[in-house]
């Protein structure tokens, strides 16, 4: 009789590559939409900068756990000689996500955007705090008070923090404009699919290995991250298909009219005067 238990590792691998494809392709609809419109109006600058910083941390984390013997040994020391669950598809996804996020951010320097679109002070503070914290971790490593894996965990917490807040500015902008114009829903649908499959693979791998430290030992891979992302995806889906089904962007028309009026009057609006309208 055939032992079906041998199929589970292959099923896990298949799920992993499926979520890799779903998440990887999820970045392209937004970049393509920006290119077609020759505009990034409707996008949160905070979200784009958060994405680049978050996926940079994610890439370093995955690359280190997958390729560094030192990091792997340190992980085993802290988790009863267990292997970490970072896979090749995780490495490929994170590096690809960083590159395509960086590309999307670069688009904002060439395509049309609203004069109110800028990085908020809150986002600047959070990003610089993360950078200073990483520098502090490097100092403690070189002084012998920490190990390299501690820096990797720190980067994972930065990624977690960014994942928790990065969608908030875009949710607010959609709410304020009463429109999702400029924000690709296909990005969200693919992201939601990837989040569900990622959680399934993580739980399946932990069950098959009998080692749930893969969930608790790698904070970046805890299922709460995927669930949080799915929750935001559902909010965007409701905004696009239920709350703001009228695709007319009333906000941008209003802003354009206001700008034309101010120019005609010889007054140039200051970004700081409008910061409350951009929120985060």
N, C-alpha and C positions, 0 to 999 in steps of 0.2 A: 504494500500500500504506500502511495506517495506521501512523503512528509511535507505537508503544506507549510510547516514552520520555516522551511528554507526560503519560502517566497517573501516573507516579511521584510528582510533586509533589502530586497530588490524593490518592494513596494515603497519602503521608506526612501530609497534613492530616487525613485520615480517622482514621489511627492516633492522631494527636495528640488529637483530640477524643474518641476512644474511651477513651484512658487518662485524659483529663481527667474524663470521666463516671465511670469506674470508681473513680478515686481520690477524686473529690468525693463520690460516694455512699457510699464506705467509711466516712465519718465518722458517718453517720446511724444505722446499726444500734446503735452503742454508746449514743448519746444516747437513742434510742427505748427500748432495753433499760433504761436508767437510769430513764426516765419510767414505764415499765410496772411496774418493781419498786419504784419510789419509794425506791431505794437505790443506792448506789455501792459497796457492799461487794464486795470482790473486785478492785477497781481499785487500781492503784498511783498514789499522789499524785505521785510523782516523774515518772512517765510523762506525766501530764496537764500538769504545769508545764513539762516539757521540750518538749512539743508546742507549747504556746503561744509560748514563747520562740523555738523553732526556726522555726515558720512565720511569726512576726513578722519574723525576719531574712530568711527566704525571700521574703516579700512585698516588703520594701524592696529586696532585690537585683533581683527581677524588674521591679518598677515603675521602678527607676532605669535598668536596661538597656533597657527598652522605650520609656520616655517621655523620658528625659534625653538631650538632644543632647550635652551635655558628657561624659557617661559613654560614649556611643556613640563620640564622637571619640577619647577616651582609649583605648578598647578598640582602635580601628583603629590607633592609633599603636603599640600593643604587639603587634599581630597582622597586620602587613603589609597594612593597609587592608582587612582582611576584616570582614564583618558578623558580629555576634554572633547566636547562634541562639535567643535568647529570643523566644517567640511569644505571641500574644494568649491562647491557652489556658493557657500557663504562668502568666501574670499573673492570670487569672481563678481558676485553681486555687489559687494560693498565698494570695490574699486571702480566698477562700472558706474555705480550710483553716484559716487563722488565726481567722476569725470563729466557725466551728463548733467549733474546739478551745477557744476562749474560752468559748463557750456550755456545752460539756461540763464545763469546769472550774467554771463558776458553779453547775452542778447540785450539785456537792459541798458547797456551802454551804447547800443546802435539803433534800437527800435524806439518808436514813439512811446512816451510815457507821460503821465499827468504830472504837472509841476508840484503836486503835493506828495508824490511818491518818493519817499526817502526812508532811510533806516532810522528807526526811532531811538531815542536815548535809552529806553529800557533794553532794547536788543543790543545796543552797543555796550551797555554795562554788563549784560550777561555774557556776551562773547569775550570781552576783555577780562572778566573775572575768571572765565574758564582758562584763558591763556595764561594768566598770572598763576592760577592754581597748578597748571601743568609744569610751569617753570619751578614752582615751589616743590613739586614732587621730584623733579630731576635733581634739585639740590639735596633733598633728603636721601636720595639714592646714592649720590656721590659722597655723602657724608656717612654712609653706612647705616642709616636709620630706616631705610625701606628697601624693598626688592623691586626688580623691574616689573614683576607681575602686579605690584601695587599701582604702578603707573598705568598699566593696562586696565585695571579695575577702575581707576579714576577716569580714564577716557570713556569707559563703558557707562559710568554714571553721568558724564557730560552728555553722552548720546541719549541716555534715558531722559535727562532733564530737557534736552532740546526736543525730543520726541513728544514730551508732555505739553510743551508750550508752542511748538512751531506752527500748528494749525490755527491757533487762537486768532492771530492777526487776520488770517484769510477769512475765517468765519465772521469776524467783525466787519471786515470790508464788504463781504457779500450782504450782510445784514444792513449795513449803513446805506449801501447803494440800492438795496432791494433788488439785486440782480447777481447772476453768476457769470455774466458776460466777461470773457477774458480768462476764465478759470475752467480748465478742461475737465469735464465729468468723466471722460474715459480714463483719465489718470486715476480718479478715485475708484472706479469700478475694478480696475486691474489691481490697485493697491489693496482693496478689500479682499479680493480673491487670494492674493499672495499672503495676506495676514492670516487668513483662515488655514491655508495649507501649511504655513510655517508653524503654527501652533500644533497642527495635527502631527507633523513630522517630529517635532520636539518631544511630544508626549509619547509617540510610538517608539522613538529611539530609546527613551528613558525606560519604557516598559520592557522592551526587548533585551536591554542590557541589565535590567534589574537595578539600575543605578540612577536614582533621582537627583543625584548631585549635579547632573547635567542641567537641571532646572535651577537648583539653588546655588550651585558652585559658580555658574556663569550668569551674573546678574543681567547682562545684556540680552540673554536668551530666555529670560523668564517670560512666561506666557502673558503676564500682565501688560508687557509692552505691545504685543500683538493685539491684545484685546482693546487696549487704549486706542491704538491706531484704527481699529475697526469701528470703534465708537464714533470717532471723528468722521470716518468715511460715511457712516450712516447719517450724520448731521448734514454733510455736504449733499448727499443724495436727496434728503428731504428738502434742502434749500433749492436744489436744482429742479426737482420734479414736482414738488408740492407748493412750497412757500413762494417761490419766485419763478413761476412758470412763464410769465411774460418776459421774453428775452431782451426787451428794450432796456438799455442802460440809462435810466433817468439821471443818475448821479453824474455820469461823465458829461452828459449834455448840459447839466446845470453848471458844472465846473467850467466847461468851455465857454459858456455864455458869460459867467462871472469874470473869467480871465479877459475875455474880449472887452467887457465893460471897463474893467480896471485899466487895461492898456489904453483904451480910448480916453480915459480920464487922466492918463499920465501917472497912474499909481501902480507900483510893482508890489504884489503881495509877498509878504515874508513867510517862509515855511514855518517859522516858530509860532506865528500867529494862528496857523491852521493845524498845529500838531495834534490837538485834541480830536480833530476830524479824521486824522489818519490812524489813531490809536494803535499803539504797538507798531 
